[in-house]
Amino acid sequence: MEEILEQYPQLQREDLLAAIAYGAEMSRERFVDLPGSSAA
């Protein structure tokens, strides 16, 4: 996280945390069927 903040000084730590939280929320709502797998 520190490396990103160094490369993008216009961002703040809260911006990165918000992006991570958004990505986590989006991943909860999206499922990908894999070939050869079956739903239990």
C-alpha positions in Angstrom: 0.0 0.0 0.0 2.9 2.4 0.8 4.3 1.8 -2.6 1.1 2.7 -4.3 0.8 5.9 -2.2 4.3 6.9 -3.1 3.6 6.4 -6.8 0.2 8.2 -6.7 0.6 11.0 -4.2 -2.9 12.4 -5.1 -4.4 9.3 -3.4 -4.9 8.8 0.3 -4.9 5.6 2.4 -8.7 5.9 2.7 -9.0 5.8 -1.1 -7.1 2.5 -1.3 -9.1 1.0 1.5 -12.3 2.0 -0.2 -11.2 0.4 -3.5 -10.3 -2.8 -1.7 -13.7 -2.8 0.1 -15.5 -2.2 -3.2 -13.6 -5.1 -4.9 -14.4 -7.4 -2.0 -18.1 -6.5 -2.2 -18.2 -7.0 -5.9 -16.6 -10.4 -5.6 -19.3 -11.6 -3.2 -21.9 -11.1 -5.9 -20.2 -12.7 -8.9 -19.8 -16.4 -9.4 -18.0 -18.1 -12.2 -18.9 -21.6 -13.2 -15.8 -23.7 -13.8 -15.8 -26.5 -16.3 -16.1 -29.8 -14.6 -17.5 -28.4 -11.4 -21.0 -29.0 -10.1 -23.0 -26.9 -7.7 -23.5 -28.6 -4.3 
